[in-house]
């Protein structure tokens, strides 16, 4: 199979036996966590620095950076669910772990972390359909 055919096969999620629901939930959760992290870095930190103290603003920037890193790790794991469905348990555990870690930092307005936790659990419990 040439490279173009492999790329074409990867791009069609409907033809592949993958944990689709877990992928979608975790992807949406990662997007929400990323959005909150970026808002914390670029907007909330300025507001807190002006309203309270510069050090509070700096602390909010660090929380935003942590949330962006968590979102990147969850996003990478959701991509791995599609590319390597045989490792769904390891990827699901990674998604759940970082979803819980994101929940501690308020990731994704709470709902993003909950989506990641549920998506990770679904990835762990997923069974490949019989052929």
C-alpha atoms as an extended CHARMM CRD file, in Angstrom:
* protein
*
       131  EXT
         1         1  UNK       CA              0.0000000000        0.0000000000        0.0000000000  PROA      1               0.0000000000
         2         2  UNK       CA              1.4920000000        3.3330000000       -0.9840000000  PROA      2               0.0000000000
         3         3  UNK       CA              1.6460000000        6.4180000000        1.2410000000  PROA      3               0.0000000000
         4         4  UNK       CA             -1.3400000000        8.0940000000       -0.4120000000  PROA      4               0.0000000000
         5         5  UNK       CA             -3.5520000000        5.0690000000        0.1910000000  PROA      5               0.0000000000
         6         6  UNK       CA             -2.4770000000        4.8810000000        3.8540000000  PROA      6               0.0000000000
         7         7  UNK       CA             -3.1940000000        8.5830000000        4.3390000000  PROA      7               0.0000000000
         8         8  UNK       CA             -6.5640000000        8.1800000000        2.6570000000  PROA      8               0.0000000000
         9         9  UNK       CA             -7.3820000000        5.2320000000        4.9470000000  PROA      9               0.0000000000
        10        10  UNK       CA             -6.4150000000        7.1790000000        8.0780000000  PROA      10              0.0000000000
        11        11  UNK       CA             -8.5360000000       10.1680000000        7.0870000000  PROA      11              0.0000000000
        12        12  UNK       CA            -11.7480000000        8.1370000000        6.7770000000  PROA      12              0.0000000000
        13        13  UNK       CA            -12.7680000000        7.5070000000       10.3740000000  PROA      13              0.0000000000
        14        14  UNK       CA            -16.0440000000        5.8890000000        9.3950000000  PROA      14              0.0000000000
        15        15  UNK       CA            -14.3040000000        2.9660000000        7.6940000000  PROA      15              0.0000000000
        16        16  UNK       CA            -12.0090000000        2.1540000000       10.6000000000  PROA      16              0.0000000000
        17        17  UNK       CA            -12.6920000000        0.2010000000       13.7860000000  PROA      17              0.0000000000
        18        18  UNK       CA            -11.7830000000        2.8210000000       16.3640000000  PROA      18              0.0000000000
        19        19  UNK       CA            -13.3910000000        4.0650000000       19.5920000000  PROA      19              0.0000000000
        20        20  UNK       CA            -15.2220000000        6.9110000000       17.8170000000  PROA      20              0.0000000000
        21        21  UNK       CA            -17.3100000000        8.1400000000       20.7530000000  PROA      21              0.0000000000
        22        22  UNK       CA            -14.3090000000        8.1750000000       23.0690000000  PROA      22              0.0000000000
        23        23  UNK       CA            -12.3540000000       10.0420000000       20.4010000000  PROA      23              0.0000000000
        24        24  UNK       CA            -15.0600000000       12.6840000000       19.9540000000  PROA      24              0.0000000000
        25        25  UNK       CA            -15.6620000000       13.2620000000       23.6710000000  PROA      25              0.0000000000
        26        26  UNK       CA            -11.9580000000       13.4870000000       24.4470000000  PROA      26              0.0000000000
        27        27  UNK       CA            -11.3220000000       15.7830000000       21.4800000000  PROA      27              0.0000000000
        28        28  UNK       CA            -14.0600000000       18.2060000000       22.5180000000  PROA      28              0.0000000000
        29        29  UNK       CA            -12.8100000000       18.1160000000       26.0960000000  PROA      29              0.0000000000
        30        30  UNK       CA             -9.2380000000       18.8400000000       24.9730000000  PROA      30              0.0000000000
        31        31  UNK       CA            -10.4840000000       21.7620000000       22.8730000000  PROA      31              0.0000000000
        32        32  UNK       CA            -12.3310000000       23.2600000000       25.8360000000  PROA      32              0.0000000000
        33        33  UNK       CA             -9.2790000000       22.8580000000       28.0700000000  PROA      33              0.0000000000
        34        34  UNK       CA             -7.1160000000       24.4920000000       25.3950000000  PROA      34              0.0000000000
        35        35  UNK       CA             -9.5400000000       27.4100000000       25.0410000000  PROA      35              0.0000000000
        36        36  UNK       CA             -9.6000000000       27.9890000000       28.7830000000  PROA      36              0.0000000000
        37        37  UNK       CA             -5.8040000000       27.7940000000       28.9740000000  PROA      37              0.0000000000
        38        38  UNK       CA             -5.3960000000       30.3450000000       26.1990000000  PROA      38              0.0000000000
        39        39  UNK       CA             -7.9640000000       32.6680000000       27.7880000000  PROA      39              0.0000000000
        40        40  UNK       CA             -6.0970000000       32.3810000000       31.0850000000  PROA      40              0.0000000000
        41        41  UNK       CA             -2.7980000000       33.2830000000       29.4300000000  PROA      41              0.0000000000
        42        42  UNK       CA             -3.9960000000       36.1760000000       27.2860000000  PROA      42              0.0000000000
        43        43  UNK       CA             -7.0040000000       37.6900000000       29.0740000000  PROA      43              0.0000000000
        44        44  UNK       CA             -7.6120000000       36.5270000000       32.6210000000  PROA      44              0.0000000000
        45        45  UNK       CA             -4.0010000000       37.0950000000       33.6780000000  PROA      45              0.0000000000
        46        46  UNK       CA             -4.1720000000       40.7540000000       32.6530000000  PROA      46              0.0000000000
        47        47  UNK       CA             -7.4410000000       41.2910000000       34.5030000000  PROA      47              0.0000000000
        48        48  UNK       CA             -6.1000000000       39.6660000000       37.6870000000  PROA      48              0.0000000000
        49        49  UNK       CA             -2.8210000000       41.5780000000       37.4390000000  PROA      49              0.0000000000
        50        50  UNK       CA             -4.6790000000       44.8930000000       37.2080000000  PROA      50              0.0000000000
        51        51  UNK       CA             -7.4100000000       44.1020000000       39.7320000000  PROA      51              0.0000000000
        52        52  UNK       CA             -5.3970000000       42.3330000000       42.4330000000  PROA      52              0.0000000000
        53        53  UNK       CA             -1.6300000000       42.1390000000       42.0110000000  PROA      53              0.0000000000
        54        54  UNK       CA              0.9590000000       41.4290000000       39.3440000000  PROA      54              0.0000000000
        55        55  UNK       CA              1.9550000000       38.1770000000       41.0650000000  PROA      55              0.0000000000
        56        56  UNK       CA             -1.5970000000       36.8780000000       40.8680000000  PROA      56              0.0000000000
        57        57  UNK       CA             -1.5470000000       37.6440000000       37.1460000000  PROA      57              0.0000000000
        58        58  UNK       CA              1.7260000000       35.7520000000       36.7640000000  PROA      58              0.0000000000
        59        59  UNK       CA              0.2510000000       32.7930000000       38.6670000000  PROA      59              0.0000000000
        60        60  UNK       CA             -2.7540000000       32.7640000000       36.3080000000  PROA      60              0.0000000000
        61        61  UNK       CA             -0.3680000000       32.7070000000       33.3310000000  PROA      61              0.0000000000
        62        62  UNK       CA              1.3200000000       29.5970000000       34.7770000000  PROA      62              0.0000000000
        63        63  UNK       CA             -2.0430000000       27.9090000000       35.2780000000  PROA      63              0.0000000000
        64        64  UNK       CA             -2.8780000000       28.7200000000       31.6510000000  PROA      64              0.0000000000
        65        65  UNK       CA              0.4100000000       27.2340000000       30.4610000000  PROA      65              0.0000000000
        66        66  UNK       CA             -0.2550000000       24.0610000000       32.4590000000  PROA      66              0.0000000000
        67        67  UNK       CA             -3.7560000000       23.8080000000       30.9470000000  PROA      67              0.0000000000
        68        68  UNK       CA             -2.3750000000       24.2120000000       27.4170000000  PROA      68              0.0000000000
        69        69  UNK       CA              0.1580000000       21.4280000000       28.0740000000  PROA      69              0.0000000000
        70        70  UNK       CA             -2.5920000000       19.1770000000       29.4840000000  PROA      70              0.0000000000
        71        71  UNK       CA             -4.7340000000       19.8700000000       26.4050000000  PROA      71              0.0000000000
        72        72  UNK       CA             -1.8030000000       19.0140000000       24.1140000000  PROA      72              0.0000000000
        73        73  UNK       CA             -1.2140000000       15.7000000000       25.8930000000  PROA      73              0.0000000000
        74        74  UNK       CA             -4.9100000000       14.8000000000       25.7680000000  PROA      74              0.0000000000
        75        75  UNK       CA             -5.0590000000       15.8350000000       22.1060000000  PROA      75              0.0000000000
        76        76  UNK       CA             -2.0800000000       13.6310000000       21.3090000000  PROA      76              0.0000000000
        77        77  UNK       CA             -3.6770000000       10.7030000000       23.0910000000  PROA      77              0.0000000000
        78        78  UNK       CA             -6.9520000000       11.1540000000       21.2210000000  PROA      78              0.0000000000
        79        79  UNK       CA             -5.0190000000       11.1910000000       17.9610000000  PROA      79              0.0000000000
        80        80  UNK       CA             -3.3160000000        7.9720000000       19.0370000000  PROA      80              0.0000000000
        81        81  UNK       CA             -6.7680000000        6.4210000000       19.5560000000  PROA      81              0.0000000000
        82        82  UNK       CA             -7.3330000000        6.8080000000       15.8180000000  PROA      82              0.0000000000
        83        83  UNK       CA             -3.8530000000        5.9190000000       14.6290000000  PROA      83              0.0000000000
        84        84  UNK       CA             -3.2190000000        3.0160000000       17.0510000000  PROA      84              0.0000000000
        85        85  UNK       CA             -6.5550000000        1.6070000000       18.2460000000  PROA      85              0.0000000000
        86        86  UNK       CA             -4.7690000000       -1.4510000000       19.6510000000  PROA      86              0.0000000000
        87        87  UNK       CA             -3.3790000000        0.7230000000       22.4450000000  PROA      87              0.0000000000
        88        88  UNK       CA             -6.8060000000        2.0460000000       23.4500000000  PROA      88              0.0000000000
        89        89  UNK       CA             -6.3800000000        1.0890000000       27.1200000000  PROA      89              0.0000000000
        90        90  UNK       CA             -3.1040000000        2.9840000000       27.5380000000  PROA      90              0.0000000000
        91        91  UNK       CA             -4.4180000000        6.0030000000       25.6500000000  PROA      91              0.0000000000
        92        92  UNK       CA             -7.6710000000        5.9430000000       27.6240000000  PROA      92              0.0000000000
        93        93  UNK       CA             -5.7360000000        5.8370000000       30.8890000000  PROA      93              0.0000000000
        94        94  UNK       CA             -3.6290000000        8.7940000000       29.7480000000  PROA      94              0.0000000000
        95        95  UNK       CA             -6.7270000000       10.7590000000       28.7550000000  PROA      95              0.0000000000
        96        96  UNK       CA             -8.4170000000       10.0050000000       32.0850000000  PROA      96              0.0000000000
        97        97  UNK       CA             -5.3200000000       10.8560000000       34.1340000000  PROA      97              0.0000000000
        98        98  UNK       CA             -4.7910000000       14.2100000000       32.4660000000  PROA      98              0.0000000000
        99        99  UNK       CA             -8.5430000000       14.8880000000       32.5010000000  PROA      99              0.0000000000
       100       100  UNK       CA             -8.4720000000       14.5120000000       36.2930000000  PROA      100             0.0000000000
       101       101  UNK       CA             -5.3470000000       16.6800000000       36.4620000000  PROA      101             0.0000000000
       102       102  UNK       CA             -7.1130000000       19.2750000000       34.3090000000  PROA      102             0.0000000000
       103       103  UNK       CA            -10.0920000000       19.1380000000       36.6450000000  PROA      103             0.0000000000
       104       104  UNK       CA             -7.8080000000       20.1700000000       39.5090000000  PROA      104             0.0000000000
       105       105  UNK       CA             -6.7940000000       23.2580000000       37.5090000000  PROA      105             0.0000000000
       106       106  UNK       CA            -10.3910000000       23.9610000000       36.4090000000  PROA      106             0.0000000000
       107       107  UNK       CA             -9.7050000000       22.7670000000       32.8870000000  PROA      107             0.0000000000
       108       108  UNK       CA            -12.2250000000       23.3740000000       30.1590000000  PROA      108             0.0000000000
       109       109  UNK       CA            -14.6940000000       25.1580000000       32.4020000000  PROA      109             0.0000000000
       110       110  UNK       CA            -15.0640000000       21.8420000000       34.2730000000  PROA      110             0.0000000000
       111       111  UNK       CA            -17.1260000000       20.2880000000       31.4500000000  PROA      111             0.0000000000
       112       112  UNK       CA            -13.9910000000       19.8090000000       29.3140000000  PROA      112             0.0000000000
       113       113  UNK       CA            -12.3210000000       17.7410000000       32.0020000000  PROA      113             0.0000000000
       114       114  UNK       CA            -15.4940000000       15.7290000000       32.5770000000  PROA      114             0.0000000000
       115       115  UNK       CA            -15.7060000000       14.9890000000       28.8360000000  PROA      115             0.0000000000
       116       116  UNK       CA            -12.0860000000       13.8170000000       28.8950000000  PROA      116             0.0000000000
       117       117  UNK       CA            -12.6550000000       11.5930000000       31.9190000000  PROA      117             0.0000000000
       118       118  UNK       CA            -15.7390000000       10.0010000000       30.3300000000  PROA      118             0.0000000000
       119       119  UNK       CA            -13.9850000000        9.6890000000       26.9450000000  PROA      119             0.0000000000
       120       120  UNK       CA            -10.9480000000        8.0740000000       28.5610000000  PROA      120             0.0000000000
       121       121  UNK       CA            -13.1570000000        5.6110000000       30.4150000000  PROA      121             0.0000000000
       122       122  UNK       CA            -14.9750000000        4.7560000000       27.1830000000  PROA      122             0.0000000000
       123       123  UNK       CA            -11.6370000000        4.2200000000       25.4270000000  PROA      123             0.0000000000
       124       124  UNK       CA            -10.5270000000        1.8210000000       28.1650000000  PROA      124             0.0000000000
       125       125  UNK       CA            -13.7950000000       -0.1550000000       27.9900000000  PROA      125             0.0000000000
       126       126  UNK       CA            -13.9630000000       -0.1970000000       24.1540000000  PROA      126             0.0000000000
       127       127  UNK       CA            -13.9690000000       -3.5650000000       22.4340000000  PROA      127             0.0000000000
       128       128  UNK       CA            -13.2110000000       -4.0040000000       18.7680000000  PROA      128             0.0000000000
       129       129  UNK       CA            -16.3740000000       -5.0480000000       16.9360000000  PROA      129             0.0000000000
       130       130  UNK       CA            -16.4700000000       -8.5790000000       15.5840000000  PROA      130             0.0000000000
       131       131  UNK       CA            -15.7210000000       -8.8400000000       11.8770000000  PROA      131             0.0000000000
